[in-house]
Amino acid sequence: MAKRKEEGCIAVEMEIAGVQSVCDFHDLDLYSFIVTGDVLSEEKYEVGGLHNANHNLDKFFIALKIAKRI
């Protein structure tokens, strides 16, 4: 983590990379919708409140509205 922060990284995406690989293999389009959750800039990692930040349905409904416009 320290090496990436030194390089200037402020975020890391891990989940969509795997899904994109499967879509590439099967020649499928993927429209990803990324929402931040974990904050690594603090000295101590606090997980309190992340459940609501990552799992509220409000983000799903926003993604659904965007998908309907595509």
N, C-alpha and C positions, 0 to 999 in steps of 0.2 A: 504494500500500500504506500509506503514512504517513497519508493522509487517512482510510482505513478504520480503521486502528488508533486514531486520534484519536477516532473515533466510537464506539469500544469493541468493534469486531469482533475476535473471537478465532479465527474460522474462515471459510473461503470454500468454497462448494460450486459446482462448475462442470459436472460431467459429468451429474448427474441432471437438471439443469434442462432440458437438451436432450431427454433421453429422456422427461421428463414432458410436454413440449410435444407430442411425437409421440403419446403415449398420450392426451392431452387431445383432440387432433385426431381420433383414431380411436375415441374413447370407450372406452378401455381403462383398467383399474385398474393402478396401479403401486405396488408395495410396495418402497420403497427400503431399502437396508441400507448405511449410511454408516460407513466406518472412516477414522479420521484417518491421515494419512501425513506430509505436509509440515509442518514447524514453522517459522513465520516470525517468532517472537518473539526469535530470536537475532540478533546483529549480523551474523554470517557464516552463510551457507546451507551446510549440510553434507548431502550426499546419501548418505553412507555408511550402510549398514544399512536404507535405505528399501526396497530391493528385497524383502527378507524381510518387512518390516513391511506392505507393500501386497499381496503376492502369495502368502501362505501359504494353503493350502487349509483351514486350521482355521476361518477366517472363513466360507468357503463352507458348511462343514458346520453351523455355527451358524445361518446364514441358512436352510439347508434344514430344520433342526429347527423353526425358527419358522414357516416356510411350511407345514409339515405340520400345525401347530396352528391355522392360520387357516381 
